[in-house]
């Protein structure tokens, strides 16, 4: 498990590094970065999709109208249904009157017609069809009202703590709101949990009912690294854009809410993405269940067992900072380790530090079980333990590789 240092502390570290214009960096860590871009918008953020690190933010917890960025959750819920096997892309939905009567941006569905789930998803993602969103919602849940309940349940599960949906397409409603932070969480989840559906967001054109419409995300046509995600506009929400781009193995997410026009949301989004790719880098610091080293187990059948972390771990830092990181190991109470040991049992923590300041802490777990040895062996090990110093760091107890770079 990854334990993040509280945000206020990380902000203090960034200030110390000179990431804020007024800060004075430590001479040993003198990496000067320009301040992030700013723009005329109600809120915006830049985050790394793998590590979740915020690289730039403004007003990200203000409750705001989501406009058609709501449809990102509609697609996410559909993805959950596809993954559970309750929905198939070649299933067909019947277009009801409620969907057919929807105003705003439309896929132009005909009343009573049948349409595939695949086409509805394209209509939602590319054409931002309000009618397509309702048709999909009614097919999945029986009614838009019940589908909205599913949307709000998914928001709670994802940790979108300041979001409430009242419809599936983003049409204005006084009780519907979200935040830039929550939309960043949703964007990250869509990329991570449903990559096949996310891939549809790079589609520039889609034709249905002999009507060809273009994706409103201008970044798809002006920036080759951008492959999503969703635009939105209502009078109350302003011009909104959640975008994502990938260069090499690094993926960034930008969310802009309440810009004054299409050009402003596009310009700020692109500037944020360029800032992130230029000044930061993300590395996988450890791979899921790949051994980092071994831990000595006493009174066990096996002399040692492999240890590591139970998930892929990513870290985002300013370019040039990875070479300055240091690693410490802190073992749990009860060390040295005595059998029996369960697989994935927490053994301690691996702490990454910058100078004397801890940045992140990862759970160090056993990657195999260790069963008790025979009575004779246990008695021998008891005698050996009495002869050894219990000082942490002794190779009698563990051998651990560095997390950096990822093996």
TORTI-78267 format. One record per residue: x, y, z of N, C-alpha, C in turn. Coordinates in steps of 0.2 Angstrom, whole numbers. Atoms other than C-alpha are relative to their C-alpha. Example, Ala and Ser with C-alpha at 12.3 -4.5 7.8 and 13.67 -1.06 7.14 Angstrom:
// residues 2
    npx    npy    npz   capx   capy   capz    cpx    cpy    cpz
      4     -6      0     62    -22     39      4      6      0
     -4     -6     -1     68     -5     36     -4      5      3
This chain:
// residues 407
    npx    npy    npz   capx   capy   capz    cpx    cpy    cpz
      4     -6      0      0      0      0      4      6      0
     -4     -6      0      6     17     -4     -3      5      5
      2     -5     -5      5     30     10      3      7     -2
     -2     -7      2      6     48      4      1      4      6
     -1     -5     -6     13     61     15     -6      5     -1
      5     -5      1     -1     74     18      1      5     -4
     -1     -5      5     -4     87      5      4      6      2
     -3     -6     -2      1    101     15      8     -1      1
     -7      1     -1     18     93     19      3      0     -7
     -3      0      7     21     89      0      0      7     -3
     -1     -7      3     17    107     -4      6      4      3
     -6     -3     -3     30    113      9      6     -3     -3
     -6      3      3     43    101      1      1      4     -7
      0     -4      6     38    109    -16      3      7      0
     -2     -7     -1     40    126     -9      8      0      1
     -7      1     -2     57    121     -2      4     -1     -6
     -3      1      6     62    115    -19      1      5     -5
      0     -5      4     59    131    -27     -6      0     -6
      5      0      5     43    126    -37     -5      5      0
      4     -6      0     34    141    -31      5      6     -1
     -5     -5      2     41    157    -38      3      3      6
     -3     -4     -5     44    165    -21      5     -4      4
     -4      4     -4     53    150    -14      8      1     -1
     -7      0      1     72    149    -11      2     -7      1
     -2      8     -1     79    131    -15      6     -1      4
     -6      2     -3     91    122     -5      6      0     -5
     -5      0      5    108    124    -14      2     -7     -3
     -1      7      2    110    105    -14     -5     -3     -5
      6      3      4     93    103    -23     -2      6     -4
      2     -6      3     94    118    -34     -2     -1     -7
      3      1      6     82    114    -48     -6      5     -1
      4     -5      1     73    129    -53     -6     -1     -5
      5      1      5     56    127    -61     -5      6     -1
      5     -6      0     44    140    -68     -6     -1      3
      7      2     -2     27    142    -61     -4     -3     -5
      4      2      5     13    133    -69     -4      5     -4
      4     -5      4      2    141    -83     -6      2      4
      6     -2     -3    -13    151    -77     -4      2     -6
      5     -2      6    -29    155    -87     -6      3      3
      7     -2     -3    -46    163    -85     -5     -5      0
      4      6     -1    -55    148    -79     -3      0      7
      3      1     -6    -66    144    -64      5     -4      5
     -4      5     -4    -55    130    -59      4     -4     -5
     -4      4      5    -41    119    -67      5     -4      4
     -6      4     -3    -28    105    -63      4     -3     -5
     -5      5      4    -14     95    -70      2     -5      5
     -2      5     -4    -11     78    -63      3     -6     -4
     -2      6      3     -1     62    -67     -5     -5      0
      5      5      0    -12     48    -72      2     -6      4
     -2      6     -3     -1     34    -65      1      1      8
     -2     -1     -7      5     42    -48     -6      4      3
      5     -4     -3    -10     53    -46      2      7      3
     -3     -6     -3      2     68    -41     -3      6     -3
      2     -6      3     -5     85    -43      6      5     -2
     -6     -4      2      7     96    -53     -2      7     -1
      3     -7      1     -4    112    -55     -7     -1      2
      7      0     -2    -20    117    -47     -3      7      2
      3     -6     -2    -32    131    -45     -7     -1      2
      7      0     -2    -49    131    -35     -3     -7     -2
      2      7      3    -50    112    -38     -5     -3      5
      5      3     -5    -62    109    -23     -7      5      0
      6     -4      0    -75    123    -28     -5     -4     -4
      6      3      4    -92    115    -33     -2      4     -6
      2     -4      6    -96    119    -51     -4     -5     -4
      4      4      4   -108    113    -64      5     -4     -5
     -4      4      4   -100     99    -74     -1      0     -8
      2      0      7   -109    101    -91      1     -7     -3
      0      7      3   -106     86   -103      6     -4      3
     -5      4     -3    -91     81    -93     -3     -6      4
      4      5     -3   -105     71    -84      0     -6     -4
      0      6      4   -104     59    -98      6     -4      1
     -6      4     -2    -87     53    -93     -3     -5      5
      2      5     -5    -96     45    -78     -5     -5     -3
      5      5      4   -110     38    -90      4     -5     -3
     -5      5      4    -96     30   -100      3     -5      5
     -3      4     -5    -88     24    -84     -4     -6      3
      5      5     -3   -103     15    -77     -2     -5     -6
      1      5      5   -106      7    -94      6     -5     -1
     -6      4     -1    -88      1    -93     -1     -5      5
      1      5     -6    -92     -7    -76     -5     -6     -2
      5      5      2   -107    -16    -84      3     -4     -5
     -3      4      5    -97    -22    -99      5     -5      4
     -5      5     -4    -83    -29    -87     -4     -5      4
      3      5     -4    -96    -38    -76     -4     -5     -5
      4      5      5   -104    -46    -92     -7      1      0
      7     -1      0   -121    -38    -89     -2      4     -7
      1     -4      5   -119    -28   -105      5     -2     -6
     -5      1      6   -111    -31   -123     -1      5     -5
      0     -6      5   -106    -19   -136     -5     -2     -6
      5      1      6   -117    -28   -149     -7     -1      2
      7     -1     -2   -132    -27   -138     -4      6     -3
      4     -6      3   -146    -16   -145     -5      3      5
      4     -3     -4   -156     -3   -136     -6      3     -4
      5     -3      4   -173      4   -141     -1      7      2
      0     -7     -1   -174     23   -142     -7      2      3
      6     -2     -3   -188     29   -130     -1      7     -1
      2     -7      1   -197     46   -130      4      4      4
     -4     -4     -4   -187     53   -116      7      1     -3
     -6     -1      3   -171     50   -125     -1      4     -7
      1     -3      6   -178     56   -142     -1      7      1
      1     -7     -1   -184     72   -135      5      4      3
     -5     -3     -3   -168     77   -127      3      6     -5
     -3     -5      4   -161     94   -133      7      1      1
     -7     -1      0   -144    101   -134      4     -4     -5
     -4      4      5   -130     91   -143     -3     -7      0
      4      6      2   -138     76   -151      4     -5     -4
     -3      5      5   -133     60   -160     -6     -1     -5
      6      0      5   -150     62   -169     -3     -8     -1
      3      7      0   -158     45   -164     -7      1     -2
      7      0      2   -175     41   -171     -4     -4      5
      4      3     -5   -189     37   -159     -2     -7     -2
      1      7      1   -192     18   -158      5     -4     -4
     -5      3      3   -177     14   -167      5     -4      4
     -5      4     -4   -164      1   -161      7      2     -2
     -7     -3      2   -146      6   -160      5     -5      5
     -5      4     -4   -131     -4   -154      3      4      6
     -4     -3     -6   -122     -1   -137      6      3     -3
     -6     -3      2   -106      2   -147     -2      7     -4
      2     -7      3   -115     16   -158     -2      5      6
      2     -5     -5   -122     24   -142      6      2      3
     -6     -2     -3   -105     24   -134      4      5     -4
     -3     -5      5    -98     33   -150     -4      6      0
      4     -6      0   -112     45   -150      1      4      6
     -1     -3     -6   -109     49   -132      7      4      0
     -7     -2     -1    -90     51   -133      2      5     -5
     -2     -5      5    -88     59   -150     -5      5     -1
      5     -5      1   -104     68   -153     -3      3      6
      2     -3     -6   -108     72   -135     -8     -1      0
      7      1      0   -126     65   -138     -4      0      6
      4      1     -6   -138     69   -124     -5     -5     -1
      4      5      1   -150     58   -132      3     -7      0
     -4      6     -1   -137     44   -133      1     -2      7
     -2      1     -7   -133     46   -115     -7     -3      3
      7      2     -3   -152     44   -110     -2     -7     -2
      1      7      3   -154     29   -122      4     -5      4
     -5      5     -3   -139     20   -114     -2     -1      7
      2      1     -7   -145     24    -96     -6     -4      0
      6      3     -1   -162     18    -99      1     -8     -2
     -1      7      2   -156      2   -107      3     -4      6
     -4      3     -5   -144     -2    -93     -4     -1      7
      4      0     -7   -155      3    -78     -7      0      0
      7     -1      0   -172      4    -84     -3      7      0
      2     -7      0   -174     22    -81      7      5      1
     -6     -4     -1   -162     37    -81      1      2      8
     -1     -1     -8   -166     40    -62      4     -5      3
     -4      5     -3   -160     23    -58      7      0     -2
     -6      0      3   -145     25    -69      4      5      4
     -4     -5     -4   -140     41    -60      2     -2      7
     -2      3     -7   -141     32    -43      7     -4     -1
     -6      4      1   -128     20    -51      6      5     -1
     -6     -5      1   -117     35    -56      2      3      7
     -2     -3     -6   -118     43    -39      4     -6      5
     -3      5     -4   -113     26    -31      7     -1     -2
     -7      0      3    -98     25    -43      4      5      2
     -4     -6     -2    -93     42    -38      2     -1      7
     -2      1     -6    -93     37    -20      6     -5      1
     -5      5      0    -83     22    -23      7      2     -3
     -6     -3      3    -70     32    -33      3      5      5
     -3     -5     -5    -68     44    -19     -2      7     -3
      2     -7      2    -77     59    -28     -4      3      5
      4     -2     -6    -82     67    -12     -4      6     -1
      4     -6      1    -89     83    -19     -4      0     -6
      3      0      6    -99     77    -33     -7     -3      1
      7      3      0   -118     74    -36     -3      1     -7
      3      0      7   -126     69    -52     -7      0      1
      7      0      0   -144     72    -56     -3     -2     -7
      2      3      6   -144     66    -74      6     -3     -3
     -6      4      3   -133     56    -86      3      4     -5
     -3     -4      6   -129     70    -99      3      7      2
     -2     -7     -2   -125     86    -90     -4      6     -1
      5     -6      1   -140     96    -94     -1      4      7
      0     -4     -6   -141    110    -81     -5     -2      5
      5      2     -6   -149    106    -64      3      4      6
     -3     -4     -6   -147    117    -48      3     -5      5
     -3      4     -5   -142    102    -38      6     -4     -2
     -6      4      3   -129     94    -49      6      4      0
     -6     -4     -1   -111     99    -45      6     -5      0
     -6      4      0    -93     92    -46      5      5      1
     -5     -5     -1    -76     99    -44      6     -3     -5
     -5      2      4    -60     99    -54      4     -6      3
     -3      6     -3    -52     87    -42     -4     -7     -1
      4      7      1    -66     74    -43      0     -2     -7
      0      2      7    -66     75    -62      7     -2     -2
     -7      3      1    -47     72    -61      0     -7      2
      1      7     -2    -51     56    -51     -4     -4     -5
      4      4      5    -64     51    -64      4     -1     -6
     -4      1      6    -52     54    -78      5     -6      1
     -5      6     -2    -39     43    -70     -3     -7      0
      3      7     -1    -51     29    -66     -2     -2     -7
      2      2      6    -58     29    -84      6     -2     -4
     -6      2      3    -40     28    -91      2     -7      3
     -3      6     -3    -35     14    -79     -5     -6      0
      5      5     -1    -51      4    -77     -3     -3     -7
      4      2      6    -58      4    -95      4      3     -6
     -4     -2      5    -44      6   -107     -3      0     -7
      3      1      7    -54     -1   -122     -5      6     -1
      5     -5      1    -68     12   -119      4      7     -1
     -4     -6      0    -55     26   -116      3      1     -7
     -3      0      7    -47     22   -133     -5      3     -5
      5     -3      4    -64     28   -141      0      8      0
      0     -8     -1    -61     46   -135      5      3     -5
     -5     -3      5    -47     48   -148     -4      1     -7
      3      0      6    -60     46   -162     -2      7     -2
      1     -7      2    -61     62   -172     -7      1     -3
      6      0      3    -77     59   -182     -4     -6      1
      4      6      0    -92     48   -181     -7      2     -3
      6     -1      5   -107     46   -193     -5     -5      3
      6      4     -1   -124     40   -188     -6      3     -3
      6     -3      4   -141     42   -197      2      5     -5
     -3     -4      5   -131     49   -211      2      7      2
     -3     -7     -3   -125     64   -200      7     -1      3
     -7      1     -2   -107     65   -198      2      6      4
     -2     -5     -5   -101     75   -183      7     -1      2
     -7      0     -2    -84     80   -177      1      1      8
     -1     -1     -8    -77     78   -159      2      7      1
     -1     -7     -1    -77     95   -151      7      1      4
     -7     -1     -4    -60     92   -142      5      2     -6
     -4     -3      5    -49    103   -153      7     -3      1
     -7      2     -1    -33     96   -145      1     -7     -4
     -1      7      4    -36     79   -154      3      2     -7
     -2     -2      6    -32     89   -170      6      4     -1
     -6     -4      0    -18    100   -165      6     -2      5
     -5      3     -5     -8     89   -152      0     -7     -1
      0      7      2     -3     72   -158      0     -4      7
      0      4     -6      0     66   -140     -7      0      4
      6      0     -4    -18     70   -134     -5     -5     -3
      4      6      2    -30     55   -135     -7      0      3
      6      0     -3    -45     61   -125      0      7      4
      5      5     -2    -56     65   -115     -7      3     -2
      7     -3      0    -72     76   -115      0      7      0
      2     -7      0    -78     93   -119     -7      1      4
      7     -2     -2    -93    102   -111     -1      7      0
      2     -7     -1   -103    118   -111     -7      1      1
      7     -2     -1   -118    125   -104      1      8      3
     -1     -6     -2   -121    143    -99      2      1      7
     -2      0     -7   -120    140    -81      7     -3      2
     -7      3     -1   -104    129    -82      5      3     -4
     -5     -3      4    -95    139    -95      3     -6     -5
     -3      5      4    -83    130   -107      5     -4      4
     -4      5     -4    -75    114   -100      3     -5     -4
     -4      5      4    -62    101   -105      4     -4      5
     -4      5     -4    -55     86    -97      4     -3     -6
     -4      2      5    -40     81   -108      6     -5      3
     -6      4     -2    -26     68   -107      4     -1     -6
     -5      1      5    -10     65   -117      5     -5      3
     -5      5     -2      3     52   -117      6      1     -4
     -7      0      3     22     53   -121      4     -5      3
     -4      5     -3     32     38   -119     -4     -4      5
      4      3     -5     26     30   -103     -3      4      5
      3     -5     -5     20     46    -95     -6      2     -3
      7     -3      2      2     51    -96     -2      5      5
      3     -5     -4     -5     67    -89     -7      1     -2
      7     -2      0    -23     73    -86      0      7      2
      1     -7     -1    -28     91    -87     -8      1      0
      8     -1     -1    -46     97    -81      0      8      0
      2     -7      0    -52    115    -85     -7      1      0
      8     -1     -1    -69    121    -79     -1      8     -1
      3     -7      0    -78    137    -83      5      5     -3
     -4     -5      4    -67    145    -96     -5      4     -4
      5     -5      3    -74    160   -106     -2     -2     -7
      1      3      7    -73    151   -123      4     -6     -2
     -4      7      2    -67    136   -133      7      1     -1
     -7     -1      1    -51    144   -137      4      0      7
     -3     -1     -6    -47    148   -119      1     -7      4
     -1      7     -3    -51    130   -113      5     -4     -3
     -5      4      4    -40    123   -127      7      2      2
     -7     -3     -1    -26    135   -124      3     -2      7
     -2      2     -7    -25    132   -105      1     -7      1
     -1      8      0    -27    113   -107      7     -2     -3
     -6      2      3    -13    112   -119      6      3      4
     -5     -3     -4     -2    124   -109      2     -4      6
     -1      4     -6     -4    113    -93      3     -6     -2
     -3      6      2      0     97   -102      7      1     -2
     -7     -2      2     16    105   -110      4      1      6
     -4     -1     -6     21    111    -93      2     -6      3
     -2      6     -3     20     94    -86      5     -4     -3
     -5      4      3     29     85    -99      7      3      0
     -7     -4      1     43     98   -100      3     -1      7
     -3     -1     -7     46     99    -81      0     -6      5
      1      5     -5     41     83    -73      1     -7     -4
      0      7      3     44     64    -76     -3     -5      5
      2      5     -4     36     49    -69      3     -7     -1
     -3      7      1     44     32    -66     -4     -5      4
      2      5     -4     38     16    -60      6     -2      5
     -5      2     -5     48     13    -44      0     -7      2
      1      7     -2     42     -4    -41     -5     -4     -4
      5      4      4     33    -18    -51     -4     -4      5
      4      4     -4     18    -27    -44      3     -7      2
     -2      7     -2     23    -42    -34      7     -2     -2
     -7      2      2     41    -42    -41      5      1      6
     -4      0     -6     54    -46    -27      5      6      0
     -5     -6     -1     64    -31    -21      6     -3      4
     -6      3     -4     75    -43    -10     -3     -5      4
      2      6     -5     74    -56      4      0      2      7
      0     -1     -7     70    -56     22      2     -7      3
     -2      6     -4     78    -69     34     -6     -2      5
      5      2     -4     65    -79     43      3     -6      5
     -2      5     -5     69    -88     59     -5     -5      2
      5      6     -2     62   -105     65     -4     -2     -6
      4      2      6     56   -108     47      4     -5     -4
     -2      5      5     58   -122     34      5      3     -5
     -5     -4      5     66   -109     22      4      5      4
     -4     -5     -3     80    -98     27     -2      7     -1
      2     -6      2     73    -83     18     -6      0     -5
      5     -1      5     58    -77      8      0      7     -3
      0     -6      3     56    -64     -5     -5      5      3
      5     -5     -2     48    -47     -1      0      5     -5
      1     -5      5     42    -33    -11     -6      4      1
      6     -4     -1     26    -22    -14     -5     -4     -4
      5      4      2      9    -28    -18     -4      3     -6
      3     -4      6      5    -16    -33      6      4     -3
     -5     -4      3     14     -6    -46      0      7      3
     -1     -7     -4     21     10    -38      3      5     -5
     -2     -5      4     23     26    -48      2      6      4
     -2     -6     -3     32     42    -43      1      5     -5
     -1     -6      4     31     59    -51      4      5      4
     -4     -5     -3     45     72    -48      2      5     -5
     -3     -5      5     53     87    -56      6     -4     -3
     -5      4      3     65     81    -69      7      2      3
     -6     -1     -3     82     78    -62      0     -2      8
      0      1     -7     76     74    -44      1     -7      2
     -1      7     -2     76     55    -45      7     -2      2
     -7      1     -2     95     55    -44      1      2      7
     -1     -3     -7     93     64    -27     -4     -4      5
      4      3     -5     81     52    -19      4     -5      4
     -3      5     -4     86     41     -5     -5     -5      3
      5      5     -2     78     25      2      2     -2      7
     -1      2     -6     76     20     20     -5     -6      1
      5      5     -1     68      4     27     -2      0      8
      2      1     -7     58      3     43     -4     -6      1
      4      7     -1     52    -14     49     -5      1      6
      5      0     -5     37    -17     59      2     -3      7
     -2      3     -7     37    -22     78      0     -8     -1
     -1      7      1     42    -40     80      5     -2     -4
     -6      2      4     57    -40     69      6     -1      4
      0      4      5     67    -50     67     -6     -5     -1
      5      4      2     55    -61     58      0     -7      2
      1      7     -2     49    -78     65     -6     -3     -3
      5      4      3     39    -91     57     -6     -2      5
      2      0      7     25    -93     53     -1      7     -3
      1     -6      4     24    -79     40     -5     -1     -5
      5      1      5      9    -77     29      2      4     -6
     -1     -3      6      9    -72     11     -3      7      0
      2     -7      0      7    -53      9      0      3      7
      0     -3     -7     10    -50     27      4      6      0
     -4     -7     -1     16    -32     31      6     -2      4
     -6      1     -4     34    -33     36      3      7      2
     -2     -7     -2     37    -14     37     -1      5     -6
      1     -5      5     39      1     26      6      2     -4
     -6     -2      4     51      7     12     -2      8     -1
      2     -7      0     52     26     13      5      3     -5
     -4     -4      5     58     37     -1      1      7      3
     -2     -6     -3     67     53      5      3      5     -5
     -4     -5      4     73     69     -3      3      4      6
     -4     -3     -5     87     76      8     -2     -4      7
      3      3     -6     80     73     26     -7     -1      0
      7      0      0     62     74     21     -3     -6     -3
      4      5      3     51     59     18     -5      2     -5
      5     -2      5     41     60      3     -6     -5     -1
      5      5      1     32     43      1      2     -6      4
     -2      6     -4     31     27     11     -4     -5     -3
      3      6      4     27     10      3      0     -6      5
      0      7     -4     21     -6     13      5     -5     -3
     -4      5      2     34    -19     12     -3     -7      2
      4      6     -1     26    -36     11      4     -6     -2
     -3      6      2     31    -54     11     -4     -3     -7
      2      3      7     29    -62     -7     -1     -8      0
      1      7     -1     28    -80      0     -1     -1      7
      1      2     -7     23    -89     16      6     -4      2
     -5      3     -3     35    -96     28     -3     -5      6
      3      5     -5     30   -112     38      5     -1      5
     -4      2     -5     37   -117     54      4     -6     -1
     -4      5      0     52   -128     55     -1     -6      5
      1      5     -5     54   -144     65      2      3      7
     -2     -3     -7     56   -142     84      7      1      1
     -8     -1      0     75   -145     83      2      6     -3
     -2     -6      4     77   -132     70     -2      6      4
      2     -6     -3     67   -120     80      4      2      7
     -4     -1     -6     77   -123     96      7      3     -2
     -7     -2      2     94   -121     86     -1      8     -2
      1     -7      2     87   -104     79     -1      4      6
      1     -4     -6     82    -98     96      7      1      3
     -7     -2     -2    100   -100    101      4      4     -4
     -4     -4      4    107    -92     86     -3      8      1
      3     -6     -1     95    -77     89      3      4      6
     -3     -2     -6    102    -75    106      7      3     -1
     -7     -2      1    120    -73     99      1      6     -5
     -1     -5      5    116    -60     86     -3      7      2
      2     -7     -1    114    -41     87     -6      1     -4
      7     -2      4     96    -35     83      0      6     -3
      0     -7      3    102    -19     75     -3      0     -6
      4     -1      6     91    -14     61      6      1     -6
     -4      0      6    100    -16     44      5     -5      0
     -5      6      1    111    -31     48     -2     -5     -5
      2      5      5    112    -43     34     -2     -7      2
      3      6     -3    108    -56     46     -8     -1     -1
      7     -1      0     90    -50     45     -3      1     -7
      3     -1      6     87    -44     27      5      3     -5
     -3     -3      5     94    -39     10     -5      3     -5
      6     -4      4     84    -26      0      4      4     -5
     -3     -5      6     88    -18    -17     -4      6      1
      3     -7      0     84      0    -20     -6      0     -4
      6      0      4     67      4    -27      2      4     -7
     -1     -5      6     75     16    -40      7     -3     -4
      7      0      4     75     12    -54     -3     -6      0
      4      6      0     62     -1    -56      4     -5     -3
     -3      6      3     70    -18    -59     -4     -3     -6
